[in-house]
Amino acid sequence: MAEEEIIPVEEGSGPVPVLKWDQGLFEQIVRGFQFPAEWDARYPQQGQTAADAPPGYIT
């Protein structure tokens, strides 16, 4: 198996813009897309990543 090469990516260098999330934007998205309450959407705490999602949650 070939080794994977990790290439650092500079912010803003890709075709998709880098999103700067904050609590307010998260709440706007939850309201704007009318997330059902049973989804229990949660904004991560500082320092958390998608890998820290509780079991059963998607990111």
C-alpha positions, 0 to 999 in steps of 0.5 A: 500500500502506498504511503499517504502524503499530507499536503498543508492547505492554506486558508482560502486556497481551495475552491470552497470558502472556509466557513468561520462558524460562531454560535450566532451563525449556527443558531441562524442555520438551525432556525432558517432550515427549521431543524426539528427539536428532536435532532438536538442540534448542538454547537460544539464547545471551544476546542471540540471537533467533529470527532468529538461528537457524541455517539449517535450524532452526525457532523 
